[in-house]
Amino acid sequence: MTGKRKPALIRQLEGNRSKRDIPNEPSGQGLPVCNPNLTSDEQRFWWAIVDCLPPGLLTRADEQAIERMAVAWSRFWDCREKIAQLGLIVKGPNGPQRNPLLIIERDAREEMHRAGEVLGLSPAARARITTEDATGNDDPTEILLGGIERGAWAGPSIVPFKRERKS
């Protein structure tokens, strides 16, 4: 059984080790546009995803997958914060029970994983892409982890996330 076919752009970025011709593929039109109906957290995560991928890789056709990833990412972090406040075990109608937010967190994590695979955000895919950013830093781990705040890129092009704590 063979693996999933890689897009031509990814094969070009990785380098054509097989020296076979890379077939032309229909290319998507335009750049992805962030949905204005997303919450501020979801928009921040949306831009974090778009900014961490090589230029020219994403098109309007990828908007749905980016949005799925951003919404799941935001839901995942919201659940984590609430679980940290409430704990893993909460009071239920019949006594102590497992926090139901753990199920929502797991579902969000699985959705992030599925959307991330579609977008090529797995560590293996990221390691194979050998483009260099404008600063000359081509280490994917440092690019992705260099400006993390609450799990999202908070570089100069994105307003850092600041959430006020409720007293």
Beta strands, then each sheet from edge to edge (+ up, - down):
strand 1: 89-92
strand 2: 95-98
strand 3: 148-149
strand 4: 152-153
sheet 1: 1+ 2-
sheet 2: 3+ 4-
end
